[in-house]
Amino acid sequence: MEVEIIQQVQSQAEDLADHWRIKKVLKISDVDSSSRLLIGRKQVFTHIIHFFTNNPSEFCQNIEGIRVTVFDVDTLTEHMLTLKKWKTNSFVLLNNWTKNFVSRRQLKVNDKVGLRWDVNASRLEFTVLEKHQD
């Protein structure tokens, strides 16, 4: 009976993890003084940009980036960050990434995080999917 309950809980946790459209294992540059979270171009185009515009190239030409609310579902806190196209054609979340996420959540290299767009609340949601064990 105990084994069945544990398997059911694990299965539910895996189902919830599948709802996170963007999953990232944090690299050094995501948690160091670079002060930004790098997100792949394909992931942003597939899971985020179409909520802002029907013209992705217009979005990419915005050199200032756009302000976006990021809701931390683990701590139930909201933070304002900027989503911006980076020099490498990837995208970054900046402006207080380090303070609001890396420091506050004690994020480290190899931690796995998830992002998804909440259509109803018009915001990006964030979670820590897995803390890396040294």
DSSP file with accessible surface (Angstrom, degrees, kcal/mol):
  #  RESIDUE AA STRUCTURE BP1 BP2  ACC     N-H-->O    O-->H-N    N-H-->O    O-->H-N    TCO  KAPPA ALPHA  PHI   PSI    X-CA   Y-CA   Z-CA
    1    1 A M     >        0   0  165      0, 0.0     4,-1.9     0, 0.0     5,-0.2   0.000 360.0 360.0 360.0 -44.9    0.0    0.0    0.0
    2    2 A E  H  >  +     0   0  152      1,-0.2     4,-2.4     2,-0.2     5,-0.2   0.900 360.0  52.4 -61.7 -41.6    2.8    2.4    0.9
    3    3 A V  H  > S+     0   0   95      1,-0.2     4,-2.6     2,-0.2    -1,-0.2   0.913 107.9  51.7 -61.9 -41.3    4.6    1.7   -2.3
    4    4 A E  H  > S+     0   0  128      2,-0.2     4,-2.3     1,-0.2    -1,-0.2   0.905 109.9  49.1 -62.7 -41.4    1.5    2.5   -4.3
    5    5 A I  H  X S+     0   0   83     -4,-1.9     4,-2.5     2,-0.2     5,-0.2   0.933 111.5  48.8 -65.1 -44.4    1.0    5.8   -2.6
    6    6 A I  H  X S+     0   0   90     -4,-2.4     4,-2.6     1,-0.2    -2,-0.2   0.931 111.9  49.1 -62.0 -43.9    4.6    6.8   -3.2
    7    7 A Q  H  X S+     0   0  112     -4,-2.6     4,-2.4     1,-0.2    -1,-0.2   0.898 110.9  50.7 -63.4 -38.2    4.3    5.8   -6.9
    8    8 A Q  H  X S+     0   0  116     -4,-2.3     4,-2.4     2,-0.2    -2,-0.2   0.929 111.0  47.8 -66.0 -43.1    1.1    7.8   -7.2
    9    9 A V  H  X S+     0   0   82     -4,-2.5     4,-2.4     1,-0.2    -2,-0.2   0.924 112.4  49.5 -64.1 -42.8    2.7   10.9   -5.6
   10   10 A Q  H  X S+     0   0  108     -4,-2.6     4,-2.3    -5,-0.2    -1,-0.2   0.915 110.4  50.6 -62.7 -40.9    5.7   10.6   -7.9
   11   11 A S  H  X S+     0   0   55     -4,-2.4     4,-2.2     2,-0.2    -2,-0.2   0.917 110.1  49.5 -63.8 -41.7    3.5   10.2  -10.9
   12   12 A Q  H  X S+     0   0  101     -4,-2.4     4,-2.2     1,-0.2    -2,-0.2   0.907 110.0  51.3 -64.3 -40.5    1.5   13.4  -10.0
   13   13 A A  H  X S+     0   0   58     -4,-2.4     4,-2.2     1,-0.2    -1,-0.2   0.908 109.9  49.6 -63.5 -40.3    4.8   15.3   -9.5
   14   14 A E  H  X S+     0   0  122     -4,-2.3     4,-1.5     2,-0.2    -1,-0.2   0.903 109.1  52.5 -65.3 -39.6    5.9   14.2  -13.0
   15   15 A D  H  < S+     0   0   87     -4,-2.2     4,-0.5     1,-0.2    -2,-0.2   0.923 110.3  47.9 -61.2 -43.4    2.6   15.3  -14.5
   16   16 A L  H >< S+     0   0  111     -4,-2.2     3,-1.4     1,-0.2     4,-0.3   0.904 107.2  56.1 -64.8 -39.9    3.0   18.7  -12.9
   17   17 A A  H >< S+     0   0   30     -4,-2.2     3,-1.5     1,-0.3    -1,-0.2   0.842  98.1  63.4 -62.2 -30.3    6.6   19.0  -14.1
   18   18 A D  T 3< S+     0   0   95     -4,-1.5    -1,-0.3     1,-0.3    -2,-0.2   0.696  90.0  67.5 -68.1 -18.4    5.3   18.5  -17.7
   19   19 A H  T <  S+     0   0   94     -3,-1.4     2,-1.0    -4,-0.5    -1,-0.3   0.611  76.9  93.2 -76.6 -11.3    3.3   21.7  -17.5
   20   20 A W    <   -     0   0   17     -3,-1.5    96,-0.2    -4,-0.3    -1,-0.0  -0.747  59.4-170.3 -86.5 104.2    6.5   23.7  -17.4
   21   21 A R  S    S+     0   0  142     -2,-1.0     2,-0.6    94,-0.3    95,-0.2   0.814  73.2  46.3 -68.6 -33.6    7.0   24.5  -21.1
   22   22 A I  E     +A  115   0A   2     93,-2.5    93,-2.6    -3,-0.1     2,-0.4  -0.962  69.5 179.3-113.9 120.6   10.5   25.9  -20.6
   23   23 A K  E     -A  114   0A  73     -2,-0.6     2,-0.4    91,-0.2    91,-0.2  -0.973   4.4-179.8-120.8 135.9   12.9   23.9  -18.5
   24   24 A K  E     -A  113   0A  36     89,-2.6    89,-2.9    -2,-0.4     2,-0.6  -0.993  27.2-145.0-142.1 132.4   16.5   25.0  -17.9
   25   25 A V  E     -A  112   0A  58     -2,-0.4    87,-0.2    87,-0.2     2,-0.1  -0.853  43.8-114.8 -88.9 121.7   19.4   23.6  -16.0
   26   26 A L        -     0   0    0     85,-3.2    84,-2.9    -2,-0.6     2,-0.2  -0.349  29.9-156.9 -67.6 136.9   21.1   26.8  -14.7
   27   27 A K    >>  -     0   0  112     82,-0.2     3,-1.4    83,-0.1     4,-0.8  -0.571  35.9 -95.4-101.1 171.6   24.6   27.6  -16.0
   28   28 A I  H >> S+     0   0  113      1,-0.3     4,-1.5    -2,-0.2     3,-1.5   0.915 124.5  55.3 -55.1 -45.0   27.3   29.7  -14.3
   29   29 A S  H 34 S+     0   0   33      1,-0.3     7,-0.6     2,-0.2    -1,-0.3   0.708 102.0  58.8 -66.8 -17.1   26.2   32.8  -16.3
   30   30 A D  H <4 S+     0   0    0     -3,-1.4    -1,-0.3     1,-0.1    -2,-0.2   0.695 118.5  28.2 -81.0 -19.9   22.6   32.4  -15.0
   31   31 A V  H << S+     0   0   28     -3,-1.5    -2,-0.2    -4,-0.8    -1,-0.1   0.434 107.3  79.3-122.2  -1.5   23.7   32.7  -11.4
   32   32 A D  S >< S-     0   0   57     -4,-1.5     3,-1.6    -5,-0.2     4,-0.2  -0.098 104.8 -67.7 -94.2-160.9   26.9   34.8  -11.5
   33   33 A S  T 3  S+     0   0  120      1,-0.3    -4,-0.1     2,-0.1    65,-0.1   0.499 111.4  91.4 -72.5   0.2   27.3   38.6  -11.7
   34   34 A S  T 3  S-     0   0   58     -6,-0.2    -1,-0.3     2,-0.1    -5,-0.1   0.783  81.3-152.1 -63.1 -26.1   26.1   38.5  -15.3
   35   35 A S    <   +     0   0   44     -3,-1.6    60,-0.5     1,-0.2    62,-0.4   0.865  52.2  94.9  58.5  45.7   22.7   39.2  -13.7
   36   36 A R        -     0   0   28     -7,-0.6     2,-0.6    -4,-0.2    58,-0.2  -0.989  67.4-129.0-159.0 153.4   20.5   37.6  -16.3
   37   37 A L  E     -B   93   0A   0     56,-2.0    56,-1.9    -2,-0.3     2,-0.4  -0.947  27.9-142.4-104.1 118.4   18.7   34.3  -17.1
   38   38 A L  E     -B   92   0A  42     -2,-0.6     2,-0.4    54,-0.2    54,-0.2  -0.681  19.4-173.6 -83.2 128.9   19.5   33.2  -20.7
   39   39 A I  E     -B   91   0A   3     52,-3.7    52,-3.0    -2,-0.4     5,-0.0  -0.987  28.9-107.2-125.0 134.1   16.5   31.5  -22.5
   40   40 A G     >  -     0   0   27     -2,-0.4     4,-2.1    50,-0.2     5,-0.2  -0.229  20.5-126.4 -62.0 144.8   16.8   29.9  -25.9
   41   41 A R  H  > S+     0   0  110      1,-0.2     4,-2.8     2,-0.2     5,-0.3   0.909 109.4  52.3 -56.1 -47.8   15.4   31.7  -28.9
   42   42 A K  H  > S+     0   0  171      1,-0.2     4,-2.4     2,-0.2    -1,-0.2   0.908 109.0  50.5 -60.3 -41.0   13.3   28.6  -29.9
   43   43 A Q  H  > S+     0   0   61      2,-0.2     4,-2.6     1,-0.2     5,-0.3   0.919 112.5  46.1 -64.6 -42.1   11.8   28.3  -26.5
   44   44 A V  H  X>S+     0   0    0     -4,-2.1     5,-2.4     2,-0.2     4,-2.3   0.935 114.6  47.2 -67.0 -44.7   10.8   32.0  -26.4
   45   45 A F  H  <5S+     0   0   57     -4,-2.8     5,-0.4    -5,-0.2    -2,-0.2   0.884 118.4  42.2 -64.6 -36.6    9.3   31.9  -29.9
   46   46 A T  H  <5S+     0   0   69     -4,-2.4    -2,-0.2    -5,-0.3    -1,-0.2   0.893 130.4  19.5 -77.1 -39.1    7.4   28.7  -29.1
   47   47 A H  H  <5S+     0   0   54     -4,-2.6    70,-0.3    -5,-0.2    -3,-0.2   0.546 130.6  19.2-116.3  -8.0    6.1   29.5  -25.7
   48   48 A I  T ><5S+     0   0    1     -4,-2.3     3,-2.3    -5,-0.3     4,-0.4   0.707 100.7  65.3-129.3 -54.3    6.2   33.2  -25.0
   49   49 A I  G >><S+     0   0    2     -5,-2.4     3,-2.7     1,-0.3     4,-1.7   0.839  93.2  63.6 -54.2 -40.8    6.4   35.7  -27.8
   50   50 A H  G 34 S+     0   0   99     -5,-0.4    -1,-0.3    -6,-0.3    -5,-0.1   0.686  94.7  63.1 -64.7 -11.1    3.0   35.0  -29.4
   51   51 A F  G <4 S+     0   0   82     -3,-2.3    -1,-0.3     1,-0.1    -2,-0.2   0.648 111.1  38.1 -81.9 -13.5    1.3   36.2  -26.2
   52   52 A F  T <4 S-     0   0   73     -3,-2.7     2,-0.3    -4,-0.4    -2,-0.2   0.730 126.2  -2.0-103.3 -33.2    2.8   39.7  -26.9
   53   53 A T     <  -     0   0   26     -4,-1.7    -1,-0.3     1,-0.1     0, 0.0  -0.995  43.7-135.9-158.1 156.7    2.5   40.1  -30.6
   54   54 A N  S    S+     0   0  165     -2,-0.3    -4,-0.1     1,-0.2    -1,-0.1   0.437 101.6  63.7 -90.5  -4.9    1.6   38.6  -33.9
   55   55 A N    >>  -     0   0   68      1,-0.1     4,-1.6    -6,-0.1     3,-0.8  -0.793  61.6-178.4-122.8  87.8    4.8   39.9  -35.4
   56   56 A P  H 3> S+     0   0   45      0, 0.0     4,-2.4     0, 0.0     5,-0.2   0.834  82.2  59.3 -57.5 -33.2    7.8   38.3  -33.7
   57   57 A S  H 3> S+     0   0   64      1,-0.2     4,-1.3     2,-0.2     5,-0.1   0.887 103.5  52.5 -66.3 -33.5   10.3   40.4  -35.7
   58   58 A E  H <> S+     0   0  116     -3,-0.8     4,-0.6     2,-0.2     3,-0.3   0.927 109.3  49.6 -63.5 -43.5    8.8   43.5  -34.3
   59   59 A F  H >< S+     0   0   19     -4,-1.6     3,-1.1     1,-0.2    26,-0.2   0.921 109.5  51.8 -60.0 -43.6    9.2   42.2  -30.8
   60   60 A C  H 3< S+     0   0   19     -4,-2.4    -1,-0.2     1,-0.3    -2,-0.2   0.762 103.2  58.4 -68.7 -24.6   12.9   41.3  -31.5
   61   61 A Q  H 3< S+     0   0  147     -4,-1.3     2,-1.1    -3,-0.3    -1,-0.3   0.617  76.4 104.5 -81.4 -11.1   13.6   44.8  -32.8
   62   62 A N    X<  -     0   0   64     -3,-1.1     3,-1.0    -4,-0.6    23,-0.4  -0.572  54.1-169.8 -72.9 100.5   12.6   46.4  -29.5
   63   63 A I  T 3  S+     0   0  127     -2,-1.1    -1,-0.2     1,-0.3     3,-0.1   0.744  81.9  55.6 -69.3 -20.6   16.1   47.2  -28.1
   64   64 A E  T 3  S-     0   0  146      1,-0.2    -1,-0.3    -3,-0.1    -2,-0.1   0.698 100.1-143.6 -80.5 -21.1   14.7   48.0  -24.6
   65   65 A G    <   -     0   0   11     -3,-1.0     2,-0.4    -6,-0.2    19,-0.2  -0.284  25.2 -77.2  79.6-175.0   12.9   44.7  -24.3
   66   66 A I  E     -C   83   0A  33     17,-2.5    17,-2.9    -3,-0.1     2,-0.3  -0.964  33.9-117.3-126.9 144.5    9.6   44.4  -22.5
   67   67 A R  E     -C   82   0A 126     -2,-0.4     2,-0.4    15,-0.2    15,-0.2  -0.597  38.0-177.9 -75.5 134.7    8.6   44.5  -18.9
   68   68 A V  E     -C   81   0A   6     13,-3.2    13,-2.6    -2,-0.3     2,-0.4  -0.998  27.5-124.7-138.5 138.5    7.0   41.3  -17.8
   69   69 A T  E     -C   80   0A  36     -2,-0.4    55,-2.6    53,-0.3     2,-0.5  -0.712  24.3-161.4 -79.4 130.5    5.6   40.2  -14.5
   70   70 A V  E     -Cd  79 124A   1      9,-3.3     9,-2.1    -2,-0.4     2,-0.6  -0.976   3.1-157.4-116.6 118.2    7.2   37.0  -13.3
   71   71 A F  E     -Cd  78 125A  28     53,-3.1    55,-2.8    -2,-0.5     2,-0.9  -0.863   9.0-145.6-100.0 121.1    5.3   35.1  -10.6
   72   72 A D  E  >> -Cd  77 126A   0      5,-3.3     4,-1.6    -2,-0.6     5,-1.1  -0.774  11.4-167.1 -84.6 106.4    7.2   32.7   -8.4
   73   73 A V  T  45S+     0   0   35     53,-2.3    -1,-0.2    -2,-0.9    54,-0.1   0.727  82.6  58.1 -71.7 -18.8    4.7   29.9   -7.8
   74   74 A D  T  45S+     0   0   72     52,-0.5    -1,-0.2     1,-0.2    53,-0.1   0.847 122.4  22.1 -77.7 -34.7    6.8   28.4   -5.0
   75   75 A T  T  45S-     0   0   55     -3,-0.3    -2,-0.2     2,-0.2    -1,-0.2   0.409  99.9-125.8-112.3  -2.2    6.8   31.5   -2.9
   76   76 A L  T  <5 +     0   0  127     -4,-1.6     2,-0.3     1,-0.2    -3,-0.2   0.872  63.4 136.7  57.2  43.5    3.7   33.2   -4.3
   77   77 A T  E   < -C   72   0A  47     -5,-1.1    -5,-3.3     2,-0.0     2,-0.4  -0.910  45.6-141.5-121.4 148.3    5.6   36.4   -5.0
   78   78 A E  E     -C   71   0A 115     -2,-0.3     2,-0.3    -7,-0.2    -7,-0.2  -0.874  18.4-178.6-109.1 144.1    5.6   38.7   -8.1
   79   79 A H  E     -C   70   0A  24     -9,-2.1    -9,-3.3    -2,-0.4     2,-0.6  -0.994  23.7-130.5-141.2 142.4    8.6   40.4   -9.6
   80   80 A M  E     +C   69   0A  77     -2,-0.3     2,-0.3   -11,-0.2   -11,-0.2  -0.848  37.0 162.2 -96.2 122.9    9.0   42.8  -12.6
   81   81 A L  E     -C   68   0A   0    -13,-2.6   -13,-3.2    -2,-0.6     2,-0.5  -0.801  35.7-114.4-128.6 173.1   11.8   41.8  -15.0
   82   82 A T  E     -CE  67  94A   8     12,-2.4    12,-2.5    -2,-0.3     2,-0.6  -0.954  15.7-153.6-114.6 128.4   12.7   42.7  -18.6
   83   83 A L  E     +CE  66  93A   1    -17,-2.9   -17,-2.5    -2,-0.5     2,-0.3  -0.900  29.7 168.0 -98.2 122.6   12.5   40.1  -21.4
   84   84 A K  E     - E   0  92A  67      8,-2.3     8,-2.5    -2,-0.6     2,-0.3  -0.986  40.7-110.7-141.1 144.7   15.0   41.2  -24.1
   85   85 A K  E     - E   0  91A  66    -23,-0.4     6,-0.3    -2,-0.3     2,-0.2  -0.594  41.6-142.7 -71.6 133.9   16.6   39.8  -27.2
   86   86 A W    >   -     0   0   62      4,-3.3     3,-2.2    -2,-0.3    -1,-0.0  -0.493  24.7-100.2 -97.5 167.8   20.3   39.2  -26.5
   87   87 A K  T 3  S+     0   0  179      1,-0.3    -1,-0.1    -2,-0.2     4,-0.0   0.792 122.4  56.3 -56.2 -30.3   23.3   39.7  -28.8
   88   88 A T  T 3  S-     0   0   92      1,-0.1    -1,-0.3     2,-0.0     3,-0.1   0.335 120.1-107.6 -86.9   6.9   23.4   36.0  -29.5
   89   89 A N  S <  S+     0   0   78     -3,-2.2    -2,-0.1     1,-0.3     2,-0.1   0.484  90.3 111.4  72.7   4.1   19.8   35.9  -30.7
   90   90 A S        -     0   0   27    -50,-0.1    -4,-3.3   -49,-0.1     2,-0.3  -0.307  68.7-115.6 -84.4-174.2   18.8   34.2  -27.5
   91   91 A F  E     -BE  39  85A   0    -52,-3.0   -52,-3.7    -6,-0.3     2,-0.3  -0.886  23.6-159.1-124.9 157.1   16.7   36.0  -25.0
   92   92 A V  E     -BE  38  84A   0     -8,-2.5    -8,-2.3    -2,-0.3     2,-0.6  -0.971  16.7-140.1-134.3 149.4   17.4   37.1  -21.4
   93   93 A L  E     +BE  37  83A   1    -56,-1.9   -56,-2.0    -2,-0.3     2,-0.2  -0.960  42.7 160.9-102.0 122.5   15.4   38.0  -18.3
   94   94 A L  E     + E   0  82A  24    -12,-2.5   -12,-2.4    -2,-0.6   -58,-0.1  -0.716  26.7  76.4-131.8-172.8   17.1   40.9  -16.7
   95   95 A N  S    S-     0   0   81    -60,-0.5    -1,-0.1    -2,-0.2   -59,-0.1   0.977 118.9  -3.3  66.4  85.8   16.7   43.8  -14.2
   96   96 A N  S  > S+     0   0   78    -61,-0.1     4,-2.8   -15,-0.1     5,-0.3   0.591  87.5 132.0  80.9  15.6   16.8   42.2  -10.7
   97   97 A W  H  >>S+     0   0    1    -62,-0.4     4,-2.0     2,-0.2     5,-1.6   0.955  78.6  44.8 -56.4 -47.5   17.1   38.6  -11.9
   98   98 A T  I  4>S+     0   0   35      3,-0.2     5,-3.5     2,-0.2     6,-0.5   0.953 119.1  40.5 -64.5 -49.0   19.9   38.1   -9.4
   99   99 A K  I  4>S+     0   0  139      1,-0.2     5,-1.1     3,-0.2    -2,-0.2   0.946 122.2  39.1 -64.5 -50.4   18.2   39.9   -6.5
  100  100 A N  I  <5S+     0   0   23     -4,-2.8    -1,-0.2     3,-0.1    -2,-0.2   0.705 136.4   8.3 -79.4 -21.1   14.7   38.5   -7.0
  101  101 A F  I  X5S+     0   0    0     -4,-2.0     4,-2.3    -5,-0.3     6,-0.4   0.684 125.6  44.8-125.0 -58.3   15.6   35.0   -8.0
  102  102 A V  I  4XS+     0   0   12     -5,-1.6     5,-2.0     2,-0.2     4,-0.5   0.964 125.6  29.9 -60.4 -53.5   19.2   33.9   -7.6
  103  103 A S  I >4<S+     0   0   76     -5,-3.5     3,-0.7     3,-0.2    -1,-0.2   0.958 123.5  46.5 -71.9 -50.4   19.8   35.4   -4.2
  104  104 A R  T 34<S+     0   0   89     -5,-1.1    -2,-0.2    -6,-0.5    -1,-0.2   0.889 123.5  34.3 -62.6 -39.1   16.3   35.2   -2.8
  105  105 A R  T 3<5S-     0   0   50     -4,-2.3    -1,-0.3     2,-0.0    -2,-0.2   0.415 105.5-126.3 -96.7   1.1   15.9   31.5   -3.9
  106  106 A Q  T < 5 -     0   0  139     -3,-0.7    -3,-0.2    -4,-0.5     2,-0.2   0.920  39.5-172.1  53.3  49.5   19.5   30.6   -3.4
  107  107 A L      < -     0   0    5     -5,-2.0     2,-0.3    -6,-0.4    -1,-0.2  -0.483   4.1-173.8 -74.8 143.9   19.8   29.3   -6.9
  108  108 A K    >   -     0   0  128     -2,-0.2     3,-2.0     1,-0.1   -82,-0.2  -0.863  36.4 -71.1-132.4 165.6   23.0   27.5   -7.9
  109  109 A V  T 3  S+     0   0   52     -2,-0.3   -82,-0.2     1,-0.3     3,-0.1  -0.303 119.1  22.3 -55.9 137.6   24.6   26.1  -11.0
  110  110 A N  T 3  S+     0   0   71    -84,-2.9    -1,-0.3     1,-0.3     2,-0.2   0.381  85.5 134.8  78.5   0.8   22.8   22.9  -12.1
  111  111 A D    <   -     0   0    2     -3,-2.0   -85,-3.2    20,-0.1     2,-0.5  -0.528  53.8-131.5 -68.4 148.5   19.5   23.7  -10.4
  112  112 A K  E     -AF  25 130A  69     18,-3.2    18,-2.1   -87,-0.2    17,-2.1  -0.918  27.9-177.0-109.4 125.8   16.7   23.0  -12.7
  113  113 A V  E     -AF  24 128A   2    -89,-2.9   -89,-2.6    -2,-0.5     2,-0.3  -0.812  11.8-147.0-118.9 160.3   14.0   25.7  -13.2
  114  114 A G  E     -AF  23 127A   0     13,-2.6    13,-1.9    -2,-0.3     2,-0.3  -0.954   9.4-171.5-128.2 147.8   10.8   25.9  -15.1
  115  115 A L  E     +AF  22 126A   4    -93,-2.6   -93,-2.5    -2,-0.3     2,-0.3  -0.980  10.5 163.5-132.9 147.5    9.0   28.8  -16.9
  116  116 A R  E     - F   0 125A  65      9,-1.6     9,-3.4    -2,-0.3     2,-0.5  -0.978  37.1-110.3-157.0 156.7    5.5   29.0  -18.5
  117  117 A W  E     - F   0 124A  32     -2,-0.3     2,-0.9   -70,-0.3     7,-0.2  -0.801  20.9-146.8 -93.0 127.8    3.1   31.6  -19.6
  118  118 A D  E  >> - F   0 123A  31      5,-3.3     5,-1.4    -2,-0.5     4,-1.2  -0.845  11.6-168.8 -93.0 104.9    0.0   32.0  -17.6
  119  119 A V  T  45S+     0   0   88     -2,-0.9     3,-0.2     1,-0.2    -1,-0.2   0.901  82.7  51.4 -63.0 -41.6   -2.6   33.1  -20.2
  120  120 A N  T  45S+     0   0  160      1,-0.2    -1,-0.2    -3,-0.1    -2,-0.0   0.880 120.5  32.5 -67.1 -38.2   -5.3   34.0  -17.6
  121  121 A A  T  45S-     0   0   46      2,-0.2    -1,-0.2     0, 0.0    -2,-0.2   0.487 100.9-131.1 -96.9  -4.5   -3.0   36.3  -15.5
  122  122 A S  T  <5 +     0   0   83     -4,-1.2   -53,-0.3    -3,-0.2     2,-0.3   0.951  67.6 110.8  51.3  55.6   -0.9   37.5  -18.5
  123  123 A R  E   <S- F   0 118A  42     -5,-1.4    -5,-3.3   -55,-0.1     2,-0.4  -0.985  71.8-106.7-151.1 160.8    2.4   36.8  -16.7
  124  124 A L  E     -dF  70 117A   1    -55,-2.6   -53,-3.1    -2,-0.3     2,-0.4  -0.719  33.7-147.6 -87.0 138.0    5.4   34.5  -16.8
  125  125 A E  E     -dF  71 116A  16     -9,-3.4    -9,-1.6    -2,-0.4     2,-0.3  -0.883  11.6-164.4-111.3 146.0    5.5   31.8  -14.0
  126  126 A F  E     +dF  72 115A   0    -55,-2.8   -53,-2.3    -2,-0.4   -52,-0.5  -0.949  11.4 167.8-128.0 144.0    8.6   30.5  -12.5
  127  127 A T  E     - F   0 114A  10    -13,-1.9   -13,-2.6    -2,-0.3     2,-0.7  -0.983  36.9-121.1-148.5 156.4    9.4   27.4  -10.3
  128  128 A V  E     - F   0 113A  21     -2,-0.3   -15,-0.3   -15,-0.2     3,-0.2  -0.914  27.9-177.6 -94.9 114.1   12.4   25.5   -9.1
  129  129 A L  E     +     0   0A  51    -17,-2.1     2,-0.3    -2,-0.7   -16,-0.2   0.816  67.4   1.9 -80.8 -34.3   11.9   22.0  -10.5
  130  130 A E  E     - F   0 112A 117    -18,-2.1   -18,-3.2     2,-0.0     2,-0.5  -0.928  60.7-140.9-159.8 127.9   15.0   20.5   -8.9
  131  131 A K        -     0   0   82     -2,-0.3     2,-0.3   -20,-0.2   -20,-0.1  -0.792  33.4-120.1 -88.3 131.1   17.8   21.7   -6.6
  132  132 A H        -     0   0   78     -2,-0.5     2,-0.6   -24,-0.1   -21,-0.1  -0.533  20.3-140.6 -72.8 132.8   21.1   20.2   -7.5
  133  133 A Q              0   0  152     -2,-0.3    -1,-0.0   -23,-0.1     0, 0.0  -0.860 360.0 360.0 -95.0 124.0   22.7   18.2   -4.8
  134  134 A D              0   0  193     -2,-0.6    -1,-0.0     0, 0.0     0, 0.0  -0.264 360.0 360.0 -66.5 360.0   26.5   18.7   -4.5
